[in-house]
Amino acid sequence: MKHKQIFLVVIGVIFWIFQSTGFAVNRPNIVFIFTDDHAYQAIGAYGSRINRTPNLDQLAAQGVRFENCYVCNSICAPSRAAILTGKHSHLNGVFTNRERFDGTQTTFPKLLREAGYQTAIIGKWHLKSDPTGFDFWEVLPGQGVYYNPAFLTPQGRTNYTGYTTDIITDLALDWLRGERNSDQPFMLMVQHKAPHRPWDPGPKHLNLYDGVSIPEPQTLFDDYKYRSSAAQVQEMTIAEHMNSRDLKLNFPGNLTEDQRRLWEDAYSDENEKFKQARLEGKELVRWKYQRYIKDYLRCIASVDDNVGRIMRFLEKSGLAEDTVVIYSSDQGFYLGEHGWFDKRWMYEQSLRMPFIVRWPGSARSGTVNRHLTQNIDFAPTFLDIAGVRIPEEMQGRSLLPLLKGKNPGDWRKSIYYHYYEYPGAHSVPKHYGVRTRQFKLIHYYELGEWELFDFLHDPDEMRNVYSEPEYQDKVKELKSELLRLQENYNQKNPEASHQERVQKLLKESASNVGLKLVYRMQKKTGSDPLIPEKQNIDPSAKTLTVGALCNPEAADGVLLAQGGESFGYSLFLQGGAPCFAVRTGGEIRQIAAGDRVASSRRALITGVVNSDGRLRLYVDGKMVASGEGLFIERKPADVLSIGGDTGSLVADGYGESNAFSGSMSDIRIYYGVLDKAGMDEWIREGK
């Protein structure tokens, strides 16, 4: 009897050790499929009126669809950091797309790996530092491209030919078949670039929706009349802020010959009809909306196909019953609502994110959960699924009880949101706020403005009722709740958070208010790119103007470039059209003019990185393109080259053979913005 008791005690201790260290019996595998900018309203299971997603719908039918899942900071890198750490931006250190993620902090992949899981990530990473906590990683540099991508690995850079959404799935399936250790449970993150801007469809879907008119959102022509000034100063409208690459009037610069032929077949005839039609006003907006939304939905069709490929593999390999499959996206997205594209706002389309979980035998099939959940909950949930202890530092809460159909009485009644990236792309002011089931209170703290929306009477968020007398008690209640959330999440001074970094950038960029010419070359001779002997140009955190007088003899070529795939800028021609690109931390922003520069005349082509972070492109002093941009945060490793990009390449619009063909004169680089009068003088002096 004594031996039996000792045996039972030993078994109990072993079981406790296994549980406490994460080595629980029958730990499920985890496949986390994650996209970029996939709006919930473009998924059939979420009630889409504009597209079909049969594989995602099947996933939802076999699992749990979370109806009220929200992002804590609606922009790519901050959302990813929140998901990895289970913490809000002010604690994980990624406030905007500009910061470098600190890979030494605690993340759920690290904890799963320590608990015996084999971990892998394939696809978009977008956090600047190398991935940590993974046994295997192969990720896109920065934002990545849609066609013929490069991938980064611990061993170096690898190039592939094909469509990136398909390639990411190919690599994921290769890992599942070959790299995976069948003796361990695994956690695989499959992270797609799609459907992020510029919404380049794959070759299989270039003609999807041809001849179809996609329904317009009711708020496409919103005039923002009854909201704060914030909604009126943004730069993300379909009407005014889409560029020629967005609208496929220009094609990607890195297509193979066969890929370019497919694109020409898909777009060239319609582009010519558009140019001849000379549309204006609302008809022009409607044309842009149709071009945008069809390309966006074509990208999603590729994602849906590839979700199906993974699900079929899990079924055929016998892994499906032991694998939790999660589908989500880093935030929501505007599909013409309020006349917009992009995200960032606390308004519903960018705040709300899709979240679907299939877990055979544990999560009830075909159910919809309506509790308020958030992306900081993902990390605790993954750990809880694996039987791994959740660290106290994580601010989210495990969704495991909700997955199993329980209704915890102490579940949150509100969620907290904070957006920081201003000045920055799309000019969305900083704001924080609280959302409950019925109400949303937003504070634009640098503008001193508030908004309150009542979803019961205004589901489209068209009317700010903050100042209306009948809502004053609700305003007080929500302000109190907002303060409680900030204290609960240890954000003690929310309006000062992040200010030190922003002020540093602004202080550094303020030095260029008094325009300063830092480089000038009177004339470039010869056809080969030239690297000037004397140069000490540091564009980091600077407002910058670069340009040259030129007479091109070929449609493609680089005028001047400094830097490479991590940091830098490039002014170049693609298909005869001037283009300007900026990189920081591997992330690229690129704009292009809609018209070619004729080879029969000389033109002044200039690119500007403005103090608000936006890019602008000029021909002979006239602005021909603008778009979201980035400060160049560090001095590039590659030096300035004239008439070509001789180091690692800055832009996506050209390859290794990128020399400019033609004459160039009066090449200049300024710290600061050169106005039209200055450009006119530049042209006169260059004659």
N, C-alpha and C positions, 0 to 999 in steps of 0.2 A: 504494500500500500504506500509505503514511504517513497519507493522508487517511482511509483506512478505519479505521486504528487510532485516530485522533483521534475519529472518529465513534462508535466503540464505547465509548471512554472517556467521551464526553459523554453517551451513552445510559445508561451505567452510573451516572454521577453523578446524572443526573436520576432514575433509578429509585431510587437510594439516598435522595435527598431526599424523594421521594414516600413511600417506606416509613417513613423516620424521622419525618416530619411527620404521618403518618397518611393521606396521600392515596394509598392503595394502590388497585390496580386491582380492580374488582368488589367494592367494600366493600358488605356486605349492609346492608339496612335492619334496624332493631330495633324490635319492638313488645313492650313490657313490660306485661303485664296483671297488675295487682296488687290483691288484695282485703284486707279487714281482718278478721282472726279466722277465716279459713277453715281448719278443722281438716282435716288430711290424712285422718282416718278418715271424712270425709264426701265423699270423692271415689271414684268407682267404680274408677278405675285403681289406687288405693291399698287396695282391698279393702273398700270400704264395705259394711256389712250393712244400712244404713238408708236409702240413697237412690241414685238413678241420676244420673249426670252425663255424658250421651252426648257432648257437645261436648268436654269436658275429656278424656274417655276417648279420643276420636279424636285429640286433640292428642298425648296420651301414646303412642298407637299409631304415630303418625307421627314420633315423636322419642325423646328420652331422659327417663326418669323417675328422679329422684334419690331413692333410698330413705332415705338418712341425711343429710338436710339439716337443720341446726340453727340456731336463733337465738342471738345472743350476749347478749341482754337482752330477755326476753319481755314487751314492752309496746310500744304503738304507736309513739310518737315516737322512742324510742331505736333501734328496729329500722330505721325509715326513715332516720335519720341514719347508722346503720352501713352501710346499703345505698348511700347516696349517696357516702359518703366512703371506704368500705373499711376503716374503723377502728373499734375498740371504743369504748364509751361514754366511758371515761376520757380518750380523746384527741380525740373529736369534740365533747365538751362537752354531750351530751344524755344525762343519766343517767336522767331520769324524764320524765313527761309535762308537767312544770312548766317546763323550760328553754326558752329561745328559741334556735332553731338559728342558728348563726353562718354566714350565707350567703357570707361572704368566703373561707371555706376551700375547699380543692381538692375538687371533686366530679367524678364521671364525666360528667355532662351538660356541664359547662364544658369538659372536655378533648375530648369529642366535637365540641362546637360549634367549638372552636378548630381541630379537624382537618378541618372542612368539612362536618360533619353539621348538618342542620336539626333542632332539638330542640324538643319540646313536652311539656307535662304537662297532663292534664285529669282532674279528680276530686278525691279527698281528698289533701291535703297534710299538714296536722296538725303543722306545725313552727313556727307563730307568725310567723316572719319571712316576707317575700315570697320566692317562688322565684327563684333566680338560676341562670344558665347555660342559660336557655331562650329560644328565639326566640318562643315562644307559650306562655302559661299562662292557665288558667281553672280555679280551684280552689275547693273548698268552704271557707267560713269555719269554722275550728275543726273540730269533729266533723261538722258538717253534719246535715241531716235527710233522712229517707227520701222525703218527699213535698213537692212544690212548693218546691224548694230555691233559695236564693240562691247565686250564685257570685261570687268576686272575680277581677278582671282588672286589668291595669295601668291601664286606663281608668276603673275604678270597679266598682260592684256591679251585677249583672244577676240578675233573678228569672225563674224558669221555672215552668211548671205541668206536673205529671206526676210520674212515679216516678223517683227519682234514678238508679237503676241504668240505666234506659233512657236517661235524659237524658245521662248521662256518655258512653254509647256513641254516641248521636246526635251529640254535640259532637265526639267522636273521629273519626267517619266524615265529618262536615262538614269537619274539618281535613284529613283525607286527600284528600278530593275537591277542596277549594277553596284552602285556605291553603298547602298543601304545594308546595314548589318541586320540580318533577319533575327538575330538573338536579342535585339534591343527594341523597345518601343521607339518610335520616332516622332519628331515634330518638324514638319516641312512647311516653310512659308513660300508660297508661289505669288510673286508680287509683280503685277502687270503695270506697264506704262499707260496703257489704254484705260479710259478714253480721254487722256489729257490733251490739251491744246498742243499742236495744231490739228488734231483729229484726222490723221491720215489713215484712210481705210486700207484694209488688206486686199490683196489681189482677188480673193474669192468674192469680195463684197463691194467692189467698186461700182457695180451697177445696181446694187440693191436699192430699192425705192425709186428707181427711174420711172417717170410717168406717174408718180404718186404725190399727192399734196398732203403734207403732214399737218394735222390740226394746229392752229396757233393757240398759245395760251391767252386767256382772257385779258391778262395785264400786259400784253406785248407793248402797248402804247401808253403805258403808265406815265403820268406827268408829275408824280411825287408831290402833288399839291398839298396833301394833308399830312406830311411827315416833316421830320427835322431837315435842316439844311444839309446834313450829311448825305442824304440820298440824292441831292441835287448837284453835288460837286464831284461825285465819283467819275471814273473813266473806264467803264466796262459795258457800254451799251453796244448792242448789235448795230444800231444806226450809225454810230460815230467812231467806234474804237476797234473794229476788226480790220486786220491788214490783208494784203493780197495773198499771203501764204495761208491765212485762216480760210479764205474764200476759194482757194485752189486756182487763183488766177496766175500764181507762180507754183511750180512743182518743187519737191525736195531736190536738193543738189546732189544727193548721193545714190540715186537710183541706177540700177544696171540698165543696159540697153533694152532688155526685154521688159523690165518693170516700167520704164519710161513709155514704151509703146502702149502698155495697158493703160497708163494714166492719160496719155493723149487720146486714146479711144474713148475713155470715160468722160473726159472733161473738155476737150478742145472745142468741139462743136457748140456746146452750151456756153462756153466762155465767149466765143465769137458772137453768138446770138445776144448775150448780155451786153457786150460792148456796143453792138448796133442798136440795141433797144433804148439806151440812154435813159434809164429809169431815174425817177426822182421821188422825193417825199416818201409816203407810206409804201408805195409800190417797190421802191428800192429797199426799204427795210424788210418787206415781205420776201423779196428775192434773197437777201442776205440770210434771213432766218431759215428759209428752205435749204439753202446751200449748207449752212452751218449744221442744222439739226440732222440732216440726212447723213452727213459725214460722221457726226457724233454717234448716231445710231448704227452706222456701218461698223464703227470701231467696237461697239458693244456686241454686235452680232458675232464678231470674231472672238470676243471674250466668252460669250455664251457657248460657242462651239467648243472652245478649249476647256471650259468647265465640264462639258459633256465628255471630252476625251479622258480627263482625269477620273471622273466617276465610273466610266466604263472600265478603265484599267483596274480600279479598286475592286469592282465586281468580279472581273475575270481572274484576278490574282488571288481572290479569297480574302482580301484585306478589308472589304467594305464593312463587315459586321463588327470589326474591332477598331474602326477608325472614325473619329469625330471630324466632320468636314464643316468648316466655317467659311462663309462668304461675307466680305464687307468691302468698303471703300474708305479712303482716308477722310472724306467729308462728302457733303452733298454738292450740288451744282445747279446753276441757273440755266434752264432750257428755254430762254426767252421770257420767263416770268419777270415782270417789271422792266421788260426791254433789255434784260441783261444776259451775259454769259459770265463765267467764273464763279467765285465763292466769297469767302471772307466775312460777310455780314452775319449777324445773329438772326437775320430773317430766315424763315423756315427752310427754304429750299437749300441753303448752304449749311444750315445748322444740323439738319436731320440726315442721318446716314443709314444705308441698308445694313442689316445684320441678320444673317440666317445661319442656323446651326442644325446640322443633321447628326444625331447620335443614336444609332440603332439600339433599342433595348433600354434606353435611359431617358431621352427626350421624346415627348409625345408627338407622334407624327401629325402634320397638318394643323398645328395649333398656332395661334397668334397671341403674343404677349404684349400687353399695353403698359407695363410698368415703365417709369422713367429710368432709362439706362444711359450710359455714356462710355466713350472710348477708354477712359481710365479704368473701366471695369474689365477690359479684355484680359490684361495680364493676370489679375487675381483669378479670373475664370479659368484660364488655361492651366494655371498652377493647381487649382482645386480639382479640375478634371483629372489631373495626373496624380492627385493625392500628395501634392507637395505643399508644405507650409507656406502661407502667404506672409511676406514680411510686413511688419507694422508700418514701415515707411510708405507703402503703397496706399494711395488715397482712394482708389476705386474699391469696388465690392464685388465679390464673386456672384456671377449670375446662375450658379449651379442650382440653387433652390428654385429659381424661375424656370430653368430648363426642365426640372422634374415636376412642374405643375403646381408648386407651392405658392402661397401668397403671404410672404412675411409681413407681419403687422407693422414692423418698424422700417419698412422700405422708404427710400427718399421720396419726398413730395415736391422736390424742385431740383433743377440742375444749374450749375454755374458756368459762365462763358466769359472768355477774355481774349480780345484780338489786339495785337500790338504793332503790326507792320505798317507804320506811317511815320514819315513819308515813305512811300513805296509804290509798288505796282498797283494800278487801278485806283489809287487815291481814296482808299476807304479809311476814314478816320478811326483812331483807336476807340475801343468801347468795351465795356463789360456789362453783364446783365444776368438776370435770373429768369428761368422759365418754369412755370407750373403747368398743370393740365390745361387751364383755361387762359392764363395770362402770361405776358412777357413784358418785362421792364428792362429797358436798355439805357445806359448812360454813356454819352459821348463826352468824356470828361475833359478833353482838351477844348471842346467847343462849348462846354457848359450847357448841353442840351440833353433832354430826356425824351424817351418814347415809351408809351404803354399801348399794348394791343390786347384786345379782348377777342379770343378765337371763337367764342360762342356766336358773336355778332359780326365778326370780321375775320374770317378764316384766311383771306388773302393779304392781311396786314396792309391795308390801304389807308387806314385812318388812325392817326395818333390821338388817343383820348387822354393823354397825361394831364392836360389842364382842365378837363371837363369836371364840373362840380361833383357829379354823381360818382366819380371814381377816386375822390381824394382819400377816402378810407383805405381803398385798395392800394393806392400809391404808398401810403405810410406802411401798410403791412408788408408790401414787397420790398421796400427799402430796408426794413428791419430784417427781412429774410436774406436780402443781398449781403448785408453786413454780417449776418450769422454765417453764411457760406464762406465769405472771405476769411473770417476768423477760423472757421472749421478747417479750411484748406491752408491755413497758415500764410495767407497773403495779407500781411499786416498793413501795408501801405500801397494799395494797388495802383494808385495814380502815379506813384514814384517808381514803382518796379520797372526795370528795363531802361530807366531814364539815363543812367550813367553811360551805358553803351551807346544809346542814341545821341546823347550830348557829345560824346567823344567823336562820333562820326561827323556830326554837324560842325563841331569846332574845327576838325581837320579840313572839312570841305569849305569852311568859311574863309580859309586863306586864299581861295581862288576868286573871291568877290572882285578884287582888283585884278582884272584880266592880265594874264602873264603869258607871253610867248616863250615857250621852253625849248622849242626845236624848230628849225627852218632849214630847208634845202632848196636852193634856187632852181636846180634842174637835175633830173636823173637821166643819165645816159646809159646806153646798152640795154639789152633785152633780159639780162639775168637779174634776179633780185639782189638788192644791195643792202648790206648791213653797215650802217655808219660806224666809223671808228670811235668817235666821241659822242657819247650819249649817257645821260644820267636822268632818265625820265621815270618818275614814280607816280603812276596814275591812281594809286590806292586812295580810296575815300575822297577822290577829287571830282569836282565838276570838270568835264573834259570836252574840248572841241578838237577834232582831228580832220584833216582834209587835204586835198590836192587839186590843182588844175590839171586836167587830163584830156587827151584825145584818144579814145580807145580804138584799137583795130580788131579786137576780138570780143566776143560776147561775155567771156568769163575771165576772171583774173583778180588778184588781190592788189589793191593800191598800197595799203600799209597795214601792218599787223604788229602787235607787241603781246607776247605771252603765248599761252598754249591752252591745253584742255582743262587746266585748273583755274587760272586767272588770266585775264587779258581782254583785248579788243581787236576787231578786224573791220576794215572798210574795204568792200570788194564789189565786183560785178558778178551777177549770175543771170545768164540768159539776157544780157544787155541791161538789166535793171540794177541800179545801185542797192547795196545791202549794207547793214551795219550790225555787228554782233558784239556782245559783251559776255564774258564769263566771270563768275566768282565761285570759288569752292567747287568747280566742276559744273555748276548750273549755268545754262546758257539762256540769254534772251537775244532775239534776232528779229530785225525788222527789214522790210524790203519795199522799194518804190513800186508803184503799179505800172510805170511806163519805162521803156528802154531809153538809154542815152544814145543819141545818134552818133555814129562814128565820123560824120562829116563836119562836126564842130567841136570846139573845146568847151568843156564844162567844169565848173567848180563843184566837186562832190565833197560834202562835209557830214560828219557824224558827231552827235552831241550826247553825252551822258549828263543829264541835268541834275541840279541839286535835289530835286524831288525823286531821283532814282529813275526817271523815265528816259527812254531813248528817243532821239529825234534824228531825222535824216533830211538833208537839204540838197537841192540841185540849183546852182546859181542863186543862192540866197532864199529860195522858196522851199518851204517844208513840204516834202513829198510823202513822208511816213512818220508815224510815231507809235510807241507801244510801251508796254511794261518793261522796266529795266532793273538794273542792279548796280550798286556801287561796286567797284573793283576793290575788294577788301584788303588785298595784299599786293605788294610789288611783284609782278610776274617774273618767273625765272628766265624766260626767253626774252632776248633783247628785241628792240625795234628792227623791223626789216621793211624796206621800201620796194614796192613792185613784186611782192610775193610774201607768202607765209613760210618761212624757212625752217622753223622749229616744229614742235608739236603743234597741231592745228587748233586754232581758236574756234572757227565756225564749222557748222554742219553743212554749209553750202558748197564746199569744194573739197578736192582730194589733194594728194601730194603734188600733182602737177598743176600749180595754181598761179604761175607767173603772169603778170600783167603784160599785155602786148599793146604797144602804142607809146605815145609821148606823155611825159609827166613833168610838171614844173611847179615851182613855188609850193612845196610840201610843207605843211605847218602843223604844229601841235600846241595848243593853248591849255593852261589851267584856267577854267572859267568858261562862260558862255559868250561866244562872239555873236553880236546881234546882226541884223540884216545890213545895217550901215557898214559894219566891219567887214562883212562878206563882200559887199559891193566894192569896198576899197581894195580888198584882196584881189578881186577880179581885175580892177583897173591897174593895180601894181604889177600883175602878172602878164599884162599885154606887152 
